[in-house]
Amino acid sequence: MITAIVLIECATDSIPEVAQAIAELPGVSEVYSTAGAVDLIAVVRVRDFDQIADVIAGGISKVDGVADTDTHIAFRAYSKHDLESTFAIGFED
């Protein structure tokens, strides 16, 4: 599983609508509204790198109200939770 953290700047008057539209995209597992330099943070979880482009460039960046994105690919998770098994339900190797 490949995880990308996407920092999103959007039109301030449409943050809830933009967040909801992004949350409904395939491959997006979570969307958070945040305080600070960015308006939203989305967590994208996909099976392969080609899907990253589909979800971010082909999906998130095209949502009305999204002004800019900054994507960070996660290399390794340091967590007590086994997220891989959680998001692998229904996928066959």
Steps between C-alpha positions, in 0.01 A plus 500: 500500500632843404407794720515863391428801718361785292507857634224699332441872468150594394253785480428590863128545447459145369715287733217268615377438145851443366579263789184298437567475126857382565386250766273335242783434252618139464835454673447779753469346846484814715467877467568741785437873523798661670630819653829629366657539157258267319122467508463124460711187533397187311637152554513294182550122515542309175653175375749639246673821399297545182191540715664790687490710182140395434383601846700821544552650154190344352273543800596727790658772285190515280251556783347847471650725766839325524770762442818299567621163627826381650542121508720301736551126443542297819793257503442325831233509771600519863182403674357244738203456267514251216352731237617280213272215603210738560515646151578167331157350564362372173830525310671186381880489452 
